[in-house]
Amino acid sequence: MSQVDTLDTQRLADYLQQHVDGFKGPVTAEKFAGGQSNPTFRIKAGSGEYVLRRQPPGKLLKSAHAVDREYRVMEALKNTEVPVPKVFHLCEDRDVIGSMFYLMEFCEGRIFWDAAIPEVDNAQRTTMYTEMNRVLAALHSVDPAAVGLADYGKPGNYFERQLGRWGKQYRASETRRIEAMEELMTWLEANQPADDGQVSLVHGDYRLDNMMWAPKESRVIAVLDWELSTLGHPLADLAYQCMQLRMPPKSGNLSGLQGKDRVALGIPSEKEYVAAYCERRGIDGIDHWEFYLAFSFFRLAAIAQGVAKRALDGNASSKTAGWAAQVVEPLSQMAMQVVREGA
């Protein structure tokens, strides 16, 4: 097994017994399948079950795999309307298991991977999409300063900074020239809306399979995978989720609703979903929706290119990381379709 897939459980147990109240070994660790970025393990110990997320070993892109930020944001949100797992400890000493990691509670619940949610009936599907909308609006309603996150990102000019960040990361991991991506990056630079002053905590990867659902209720008990969270523009999260739902049912490790009959499934249309969000947030409507959608496609394409490069370099978290190389071009083409045809 590779270094990505294994942990020194004896050393880990010794460390956690010293740093986490009530923790007792011995420890076993099993890596969760899926997940492209930070390897995640189910930890079984004498004191109970936990989840450990670590940075992958090896050379990392600057600002990528920010498990320390994940830990900080979940700790900050613990007393808000946003459901998050309880976190226990952040270890910044890379000598313990070879990279930075944190320990959090193991939440007993359900994760759904298919955006059409075939496991439930129409009434539950409708309720689940309503619940995702509620949680997203709740997240964007949190006052960052009130929960100690005033310095969690730079206020203002969010899209300008994000275009710069992901443009640089894309160039750093680029393996071939993709014309649609070049066209998209040029269009985004030329069509940024004026900064409207909206700043909120944004998740950065808000989607169905990054939520833990209650065992028997259509209720989110934990929003997961906060690695890309920051202070930013709330519509980036909304557009990202809507972008994903525009994608084909099977898109690598993502799942969309392209070609699905939403009415027959009890799932709101994009227009209805956006309107419900706006009502919850007290917003009259959204201008420049095409930009927000196109930006979401661009950012996901840049992330996928980074995964593809890590796969080539041999330190990707998931053995299926090779999918990423095949989605960069289609994602950029879909973005340009939105630009040409409108949202």
MOHU-V520460 format. One record per pair of residues at least 6 apart in sequence whose ideal C-beta (glycine too) atoms are under 7 Angstrom apart, sorted by the first residue. I is the first residue (numbers start at 0). J is the second residue. D is the distance in Angstrom with one decimal. If there is no record, write none. Layout:
BEGIN
[[I;J;D] [I;J;D]]
END
This chain:
BEGIN
[[2;56;5.0] [2;97;6.5] [3;38;5.5] [3;55;5.6] [3;56;6.6] [3;314;6.6] [3;316;6.0] [4;30;5.2] [6;28;4.6] [6;40;6.4] [6;96;5.4] [7;96;6.0] [8;26;4.5] [8;27;6.4] [8;28;5.5] [10;95;6.3] [10;96;6.9] [11;26;5.6] [11;95;6.8] [11;96;5.9] [12;24;3.3] [12;25;6.0] [12;26;4.1] [14;90;6.9] [14;95;5.0] [15;22;4.6] [15;102;6.6] [16;22;5.4] [16;23;6.5] [16;24;6.1] [18;88;5.3] [19;87;5.0] [19;88;5.0] [19;102;6.4] [21;46;5.6] [22;44;6.4] [22;46;5.2] [23;44;6.3] [23;45;3.8] [23;46;4.2] [24;44;5.9] [24;45;5.7] [25;45;6.3] [26;42;6.1] [26;44;4.9] [27;43;4.8] [28;40;4.6] [28;42;5.6] [29;40;6.4] [29;41;4.9] [30;38;6.1] [30;40;5.3] [31;39;4.8] [31;40;6.8] [31;41;6.3] [33;252;6.3] [33;317;6.3] [34;316;5.8] [34;317;6.0] [35;252;6.6] [35;306;4.8] [35;315;6.8] [35;316;5.8] [35;317;5.3] [35;320;5.8] [36;64;6.1] [36;226;6.0] [36;316;6.0] [37;52;5.0] [37;53;6.4] [37;54;6.2] [37;55;6.9] [37;64;5.6] [37;66;5.8] [37;226;6.2] [37;316;6.6] [38;53;5.5] [38;55;5.9] [38;316;4.8] [39;50;6.4] [39;52;4.9] [40;51;4.6] [41;48;6.8] [41;50;6.3] [41;105;6.7] [42;48;6.7] [42;49;4.3] [42;50;6.7] [42;51;5.1] [48;105;4.0] [49;102;5.3] [49;103;6.8] [49;104;6.5] [49;105;5.5] [50;103;5.2] [50;105;5.3] [51;100;5.6] [51;102;5.4] [52;66;5.5] [52;69;6.7] [52;100;6.3] [52;101;5.9] [53;66;6.6] [53;96;6.4] [53;98;5.1] [53;99;6.8] [53;100;3.7] [54;64;4.3] [54;66;5.5] [54;98;4.1] [54;99;5.0] [55;64;6.4] [55;98;6.7] [55;314;5.5] [55;316;5.5] [56;97;4.9] [56;98;5.2] [56;314;6.7] [57;314;3.9] [60;168;5.9] [60;171;6.1] [60;305;6.3] [63;305;6.9] [64;226;6.8] [65;226;5.6] [66;99;5.5] [66;100;6.3] [66;101;5.7] [67;89;6.0] [67;91;6.7] [67;99;6.3] [68;226;6.9] [68;228;6.5] [69;101;6.9] [69;225;4.3] [69;226;5.4] [70;86;5.5] [70;89;4.3] [70;101;4.3] [72;148;6.8] [72;151;7.0] [72;225;4.9] [72;228;5.0] [73;83;4.5] [73;84;6.3] [73;86;5.0] [73;103;7.0] [73;225;6.1] [74;86;5.3] [75;146;4.3] [75;147;5.3] [75;148;5.2] [76;83;4.8] [76;141;7.0] [76;146;6.5] [77;83;6.3] [77;85;6.8] [79;141;5.4] [79;146;6.5] [80;137;4.1] [81;134;6.5] [81;137;5.4] [81;138;5.0] [81;141;6.5] [81;222;6.3] [82;134;6.9] [82;219;5.3] [82;220;5.4] [82;221;5.3] [82;222;6.1] [83;221;5.9] [83;222;6.0] [84;103;4.5] [84;104;5.0] [84;106;5.5] [84;221;4.7] [85;103;6.4] [85;104;4.3] [86;101;6.2] [86;103;4.5] [87;102;4.6] [87;103;6.3] [88;101;6.5] [88;102;5.0] [89;101;4.5] [90;99;6.5] [90;100;5.3] [90;101;6.9] [91;99;5.4] [93;99;6.0] [106;211;4.8] [106;220;5.9] [106;221;4.7] [107;214;6.4] [108;211;4.2] [108;212;5.4] [108;213;5.7] [108;214;5.7] [108;220;5.2] [109;212;4.5] [109;214;6.4] [110;208;5.8] [110;211;6.1] [111;118;6.5] [111;207;5.6] [111;208;6.5] [111;212;6.9] [112;208;5.0] [112;254;6.0] [113;254;5.0] [114;207;5.7] [114;244;5.9] [114;254;4.4] [114;255;5.7] [114;256;5.2] [115;248;7.0] [115;256;6.3] [115;259;5.6] [115;264;5.9] [116;124;5.2] [116;127;6.2] [121;264;6.5] [121;265;3.2] [122;265;6.7] [123;217;5.1] [124;264;5.9] [124;265;4.5] [124;266;5.6] [125;265;4.4] [126;217;4.0] [127;217;4.7] [128;266;5.7] [128;267;5.6] [128;272;6.8] [130;217;5.8] [130;218;6.2] [130;219;5.7] [131;207;7.0] [132;272;6.3] [132;275;5.1] [132;276;5.5] [132;279;6.9] [133;279;6.8] [134;219;5.2] [134;222;6.5] [135;205;6.0] [135;236;6.1] [135;237;6.7] [135;276;6.6] [136;276;5.8] [136;279;3.7] [136;280;5.4] [138;200;6.1] [138;202;6.3] [139;199;4.2] [139;233;3.9] [139;280;6.4] [140;280;7.0] [141;200;5.4] [143;149;5.5] [143;151;6.1] [143;200;5.4] [143;230;5.8] [148;200;6.3] [151;200;7.0] [151;229;6.2] [151;230;5.1] [152;229;3.8] [152;230;3.2] [152;231;6.1] [153;160;6.5] [153;230;7.0] [154;198;4.9] [154;230;6.2] [155;194;5.6] [155;198;6.8] [156;194;5.5] [157;231;4.3] [157;232;4.3] [157;235;6.9] [158;191;5.5] [158;232;6.5] [158;294;6.3] [159;191;6.2] [161;298;6.7] [162;187;5.8] [162;188;6.4] [165;297;6.8] [165;298;5.1] [165;301;4.0] [166;184;6.1] [168;301;5.7] [168;305;5.9] [169;301;4.1] [169;304;5.4] [172;304;4.9] [172;305;4.6] [172;308;3.6] [173;304;6.5] [174;307;6.7] [174;308;6.5] [174;311;6.9] [177;327;6.1] [177;328;5.0] [177;331;6.2] [179;328;6.0] [179;331;3.9] [179;332;4.6] [179;335;5.6] [180;300;6.3] [180;327;6.6] [180;331;4.2] [182;335;5.9] [183;293;6.7] [183;297;5.4] [183;331;4.8] [183;334;5.0] [183;335;5.8] [184;297;6.8] [186;293;7.0] [186;338;5.7] [187;293;6.3] [187;294;6.0] [187;297;6.0] [190;290;5.6] [192;286;7.0] [192;287;4.3] [192;290;5.9] [197;232;5.5] [197;233;5.9] [198;230;5.7] [199;233;4.4] [200;228;6.7] [200;230;6.4] [201;228;6.4] [201;229;6.2] [201;231;4.1] [201;232;7.0] [201;233;6.3] [201;235;5.5] [201;236;4.9] [202;222;6.8] [202;225;6.6] [202;228;5.4] [202;236;5.5] [203;227;2.8] [203;228;5.2] [203;229;6.6] [204;224;5.5] [204;227;5.2] [205;236;4.7] [205;239;6.2] [205;240;5.3] [206;240;5.8] [206;243;5.4] [209;222;6.6] [209;223;5.0] [209;224;4.5] [210;219;4.9] [210;222;5.7] [210;223;6.8] [211;220;5.3] [211;221;4.1] [211;223;6.2] [212;218;6.7] [212;219;6.1] [212;220;6.7] [213;220;5.1] [234;285;6.4] [234;291;5.0] [235;291;6.7] [237;273;6.8] [237;276;5.7] [238;291;3.6] [238;292;5.1] [238;294;7.0] [238;295;4.7] [239;295;4.4] [241;269;5.2] [241;272;6.8] [241;273;6.9] [241;292;6.7] [242;292;5.4] [242;295;3.9] [242;296;5.8] [243;253;5.8] [243;255;5.7] [244;255;5.5] [244;256;4.7] [244;269;6.8] [245;255;6.0] [245;257;6.1] [246;253;6.1] [246;255;3.1] [246;257;5.8] [247;255;5.5] [247;257;4.8] [248;254;5.9] [248;255;6.1] [248;257;6.8] [248;259;7.0] [250;326;6.4] [251;322;3.9] [251;323;6.5] [251;326;5.2] [252;322;6.7] [256;266;6.8] [261;267;6.9] [261;268;5.7] [267;275;6.9] [273;285;6.5] [277;284;6.5] [277;285;6.8] [288;342;4.6] [289;337;5.5] [289;338;6.2] [289;341;6.1] [289;342;4.9] [292;337;5.0] [292;342;5.7] [293;334;4.4] [293;337;5.3] [293;338;5.5] [296;330;5.0] [296;331;6.7] [296;333;5.6] [296;334;3.4] [297;334;5.9] [299;330;5.7] [300;327;4.8] [300;330;4.0] [300;331;5.2] [303;323;4.1] [303;326;5.1] [303;327;5.2] [303;330;6.8] [304;327;5.1] [306;315;6.1] [306;320;5.1] [306;323;3.8] [307;323;4.1] [307;324;3.8] [309;315;4.1] [309;320;6.5] [310;320;3.9] [310;321;5.3] [310;323;6.7]]
END
